[in-house]
Amino acid sequence: GDGPARVRFSASGGSYGTLAGNANLSGRSGKLSYALGAASLVSRGFSAAGTAYEGNAEADGSRNLNLSGKLGYSLGKAVDLRFSVRTVRTRLEIDSFGGDFGDDPNNLERYNAVALGGGARALLAGNRWESKLDASYLRYDRRYDNPVDDLHPFDSDASAYTSGLFKVDWQNNIFVHESNTLTAGLEYSRERGESVYASESAWGPYESAFPKASANALGIYLQDRISLGDRFFATLGGRYDHHSRAGGTFTFRVAPGVSFPETGTRFKATLGTGFKSPSLYQLFAPATFYGPVGNEDLEPERSLAWDAGIEQEFLDGRLVLGALYFSNEFRNLIDYDYAEGYVNILEASSAGAELVLRARPSGSLELRAGYTLTDAKDETTGEALLRRPRHKFSAALSSDWARKGRLSVEILHLGRRDDLFWTGLATERVSLTACTLLNALASYDLASGLQVFARLDNVLDADYELVKGYGTPGFSLYAGFRLGH
């Protein structure tokens, strides 16, 4: 062919019983390009139900196999065709719940996924018009199996979920001028899904079936990107979406910016709206003996967001400081009510400020740091939104040496945040303690095409929770090598 094929392989092992491997082959022959990939992961580490709670000592594990392939073909200089396929097979050991005695020794989740994609790209009108047509199909098959065991001699359950999503996107980029690009397009999607659940307990058998349901959506969008030299830039866009179950919605986004190269100062802002349609389950899930679930009258969730900020360079660009204020408003949020099922009842907001720092003291040393203050609350109850830390800080220091190695150290701090914890048949509002995580990554090129690497996660072996009752990794070490170009 016109170019050599390239092979890449990497493998790593970790102190928590993790073994991973990747292999990739890619190349080009004339008008044809191709890429094949395979990745696997076998892990047996810690209990999904946190080991800090009584009765949780089982080491849950997982297995994952990922295969992928891409194929491209050029029809002259102006037309390209492409096709891709990807499959995922996963087996997970899970637990019944988080907290005391949440362990389950034989609770398994298996899911298979297949993703197919294809498209074409053409340059027309003297390369002033780029037209792209893409189509994709994604199919999921998830199954849960939890038979009786010594800890649960009378309880068992099994369930199966299948779903499919088909999407077509026709996008057109018109290069009106070097300072102006117009984008317009159509997007169509259709989703479907069904599920069945069955259980046995001391209360007797129970079965719930979610019959096959489907919905489709059509979107029309138009966007204009403007750039006037190195001083002014802006993006203006609008989109109309019509969901077959939830109706139509118009959204927009305006994002201007002004730059002053003489002083190294940049101002930027964004104003936009968004929406999220209810899922098929939220719309059509059948009622149980506990009460209703699905609600066909649900409206889409809607949001309004804006932000404004400034960046300032110092020391000829070696130091950059930035500040940003943001505000988000959400309405018609969908929540589950035990008496009514899924309903539009919540309004919420979040606002805060973000500070960023980027510094390059020398050509090989780089520092990045950021702090975010967020006030996120449920406007209906006045309480803080769950799992949103008010204070968040991160910093990373990286350095290259001898053009062959790279070392990076990162620190992440999450402040206190609220969560819900089940106590019997009721929930209790609790507070997750603040946590600080230290991570590191190092790599070195031993020879041309041969690199060794090591990654250390949670170096301080901190005990922390992201969801109340559920486990997180302690100190973890991953090491391996990469072969190829």
N, C-alpha and C positions, 0 to 999 in steps of 0.2 A: 504493500500500500504506500500512500504518500508519507505516512509517519509511523513511528514504532508504537506498538501496543505498550501500555503501562500497567503494571501489576502492583498492587499495594496490599499489604497484610499487616495487621496489628493484633496483639493479644495482651491481656493484662490479667493479673490476679490480685485479690484483695484479702485483707485480714478478716473480713466477715464472710469468707467462703464464697467469694465472687469470682467467676471466671468468664472472661469475655473474649471474643475474637471477631475480626473483620477481614474480609478479603474482597478486593475490587480489581476488575480488569476493564481497561478502556483503551480506545484507539480510534484511528481514522484511516479509511482507505478510499481515496478519491472523493466522491461525493457522499460517501457513507460514513457515519460516525456511530459508535456503539459504546455502551458501558454496562457491565454486569457487576452486581454486588451481592454479598452475603454477609450477614452479621448474626452472631449468636450470643446469648447471655444466660448463664446458669448462676443462680444466687441462692445461698442459704445462710441467712444472717440473723435477724432478730424478729421478735414477735410483732405482728401488726398491732395487737393490743399491748399497750405499753408495759414493759417489764417492771416499771416502778410500782405497778398495781399488783395486788395479791392474785396468785393463781395463774400468772402469765409467764411461762418459761419456755414455751415451744418456739423453735427456730423456724419461722415461716420462710419459704423459698419461692423461687420463680424460675421459669424456663421460657426463653424467647428465641424464635428463629425468624429472621427477616431476609427475604430474597427480593432482589429488584433488578430491573433491566430497562435500558433506554436505547432507542434507535432513532437516528436522524438521517435525513436524506435531502440533498440540495438539488433543486431543479434549476440549474443556472445560478446567476448571482442574485436574483430577485425573489425566489420562492424557496422556502424551507418547509419540510414535513418532519413531524416528530411523533413518536409513540413511546409510551412507558407502561410498565406493569410492576406492581409491588404486592407481595403477600406477607402476612404476619400471622404467626401461630404462637400463642402464649398460654402458659399454664401457671396459675397463681395459687398459692396457699393463702387463704384469708381467715379471718376470725369472725366471731359472731357479732362482737361490738367492742368498743373501747372501754377501759376501766377494769374493775375487779372481775376476775374470772371470765374475761372475754375470750380467752383462748378456745379454739376449736380444732382438734387434731386432724380432722378429715374434711374440712370445708374447702372446696375447690372451685375455682373459676377458670374456665377455658374460653378463649375467644379467638376466632379466625377472622381475618379481614383481607379483602382483595380490592385493590385500587387499579383501575385502568384509565389511561389518559391518552389523548391524541390531539394533534392540532396542526395548523398550517399558518405560515407567516409569509406575507408578500409585500414587496415594495413597489409602489405604483406612482404614476405621475411624476416621473423623474426623481424618484426617491423622496418626494414631498409627502407621500401618503403611505403610512404603514398600517396594514390591515391584518389582524390576528383573529383566528377562530380556534377556540379550544373547547373540547368536550371531555368529560370525566364521569366515571361511575365508581361509587364506593359501596361495598357491601360488608356488613358486619353480622357475625353470628356469635352470640355470647350465651354460654350455658353455665349454670351453677348447680352443684351437686353436694348436698350435705346430709349423708346418711346418719343413722343412729351410731352412737359410740358410747364408751364407758362413762363419759362425762354427761352425755345427753341420751340416756337409754330409751326415752319415749318421744324424742323430738327429731324430726327429719324434714327436709324440704328440698325441692328441686325447681328450677325455672329455666326458661329458654327465651331469648330475645333475638329477633332478626330484623334487620333494617337495610334500606338501600337509599342512596342519594345519587341522582343524575343531574348534571349541570352542564349548560352550554353558555359560553361567553364570547360575544363578538365585539372586539375592541378595535377602534380606529384612531390612530394618532396622525394628526395633520400638522406638519411643520410649516406654519404660516410664515414665520420669520425666525431668524436665529434667536430672537428675544421672545417668541410666542409659539407655544405648542397647544393645540386644541385636541382634546380627547373626548370621544363620544362612543357609546356602545349600548348593547342590549345583553341582558343576562336572564337566563331561564333556569329554574331548578324544580325538581320534583322529588319529594321524599315519601317513603312509605315505611311502615313498621307494624309489628305484631309481637305478642308475647303470651306466655302461659306460666302460671305459678301454681304449685301444689305443695301441701304440707300435711304432716301427721304430728299430732301432739296428744297430751292427756285430755284435751278438749275435743278430740275427734279429728276427722279429715277435713281439709279445706282446699278449695280450688278456685282460682281466679284467672280468667282468660281476657286478654286485651285483643279484640278482633282486629283484623287488618284494616288499617286506615292510611290515608294518603293526603297530601296537600301539595300545591304547587305555588310558585312565586315568579313574578315577572318584574324585572327592574330595567329602567331606562336612565342613563346617566350622561352628564355633560360636564366637562371640566376644562378650565383654561389656566395654563401656567405662563406667567409673564415674568420676564427678567430684563430690566433696563440697566445694562452695563453691570458694574459691581456695586450699585447703590440701592436699587429697589427690586424686590421680587415679591410675587404674590401668587397664590393659588385660590381660584374661585370655582366651586363646583356645586352642582345640584343633582339630586337623584329622586326618582319616583318609583316606589315599589308597591306592587299589589299582591297581597297574600290571599289565596283562595278561601281561607278560613277567617282571617283577621282583618281583611279589608285593605285599603290603600293608605299610604303614608308618603309625604314629601320630606326630604331631609336636605340639608345644605352644609357647606363648609367654606369659610373664608379665612385665609391665612396670609396676611401681608407681613413684610419685613423691610427694614431700612438699614443700610450699612454705611458707615463712614470710615473708609480705609485710612484716611489721614490720622485718625485717632484710635483706630482699632475698636470701634464701638458698633454694636449691632442691636437693634430693637426688633422684637418679633411678637406677634399676637395670633391668636386663633379663636374663632367663634364657629360653633357647629352644633348640629342636632343629630340625634340618632334614635333608632328604635330596634326592638327585638321581638319577633313574633313568638307566640306561645308554642311549645313543643306539641307533638302529636299526643304524647302521654297526658300532658296538662289539659288538652282539649277533649280527649276521648276515653281516658281510662275509666273502666266500669266501676260502679260503686261496690263496696265491700260491706260486711256486716257491721263494720265500724261507722260507716256513713258514706256520703258521696265523695268522689275523687275528681274525675274530669269535669270540665266546664266549657261547653262549646261557645259560650258568650264572652270568653276572655278577650280583652283588648291587648294590643301590643304594649310592651314596656317602652317608655319614651324618655329621652334625656336631652338636656341643654347644657353645653359646656363652653367655657371660655378660659383663656389664659393670656397672660402678657408678661414679657420678660426682657431682660437686657443682658448682654455679654460684653465684657471689656477686656482687651488684651493689654498686657504689660511686658516690658523687657523684650521687645521685638517679637511678640507672640509666644515666648517661652512660658508665660504665665497667663492663664485665662480664668477670670472670675465671672460667674453668672448667677442671676437671681430670677425667679419665676413665681408668679402668683397664679393659682388656678381655682376654678369653681365649677362644680358639677351639680346639677339638679336632676333627680329621677322621679318620675311619677308613673302611676299604674303598675307599680312593681307587683309581680305575681308571687303569692305566698300560699302555703297550705294551711287551711283551717279545718280542724277535726270535725266541726259541725257542718261546714259548707263545702269542703274540698278546696280546689284551687280557685282563688279569687283575686281580683285586682283591689288590693286594700292599702298597699304601702306607698308612702312618699319618703324619699330620702335625699340627703345632700352631703356633699363633701367639699371642703375648701381648705386651702393651706398654701404653704410656700415651700419652695425648693431652692437650695443653694448648691452650686457646683463649683469645683475647682479642678483645673487641669494644669499641670506643670511639667516642664521638661528641663530640669537643671542642666542636663548634658545630653549629648546625642543618643546615649544608650540607657538613660534613666528616665522613667515616666511615672508620674503620680496622678491619680484620679481620685477625687473624693466628692461625696454628696451627702446632704442632709435634707430630709423631708419632714415637715410638720403638717399633719393632716387632722382635721376635725370632721369626722364622718358620723352622721347620726340619722336615726330613724325619725322622720318628721312627725310620724303618727304618735309615737310613744315618748320621743325626746331622748331615748337611750342611744348609746354609741352603737354603731354597726359592728357586727361580729367579726373578729379576726382582723381588724384593721388597726395596726399600731399607730398611736399618735406621733411617736418619734421613731424615725428610721435613719440610720447612718451607715454609710459604706465607704471604704477606702481601699485602693489597690495600688501597690508599688511594684513595678516591673522593670527588669533590666536585661539587656543583651550583653554577652561578653564573647570576645574573640570571634564574632560573627558565626559562632557555632552553637551557642547555648542561650537559654532564656530562663529567667527565674521570675516568678510572680507570687506575691503574697497579698492576700485579701482579708479584710476584716469586715464583718457585717453585724450590726446591732439592731435588734428589734425591741421596741419598748413594750410595755404592758398592753394587753388587748383583751377584750371581753370574748367569751365563748359560752355555749350552752352545754350542760352535762346532764345526762339522764340519771336520775335517782329513782329507781322503781319505775312507775308509770308516769312520772312527771319530770320536767326539766328544771334545772337550777342554773341561774346565771352565775358564772364564775369568771375569774380573771387569770389569764395565762401570764406567767411571770416573764419579765424581760430576759433576753438571752443575747450572748455575744459569741459569734462563730469565727474561727480563724482557719483559713484554707491556704494551701500553697500548691504551686505547680512548677515543675522544672523539666526541661528537655535539653538534649544535647545531640548534635550531629556527629556520630562517631566516624562516619565516612560518607561518601557520596551515595545517597539513597538509603542510608541506615541511620535511624534516629532512635534513641532511647528516651523514655519519659517516666516521670513519677508524679502522682497527684495525691496530696494529703488533704482530707476533708475533716473538719471539726478537730483540729489539732489539739485543742484544749480539752477534748472529750467532755464537752458541756452537756448537761442534762437539760433538755428543752422539749416543748410540745408545740406543734403547729395546729393540731386539733386535739382538744381535751380528751385524754384517755388513750390516744394512739401513739405508738412508738416512733422514734426517729433514730437515725444512725448515730453511734458514738464515733470515736476516732476511727477513720477508715484510710487504708493505704491502697493505692492502685499503681501498678508498675507494668511496663511492657516495652515493646519496640515497634517501630514502623519500618517497613521495607518497601522501597519503591520511590518513584518520582512523581 
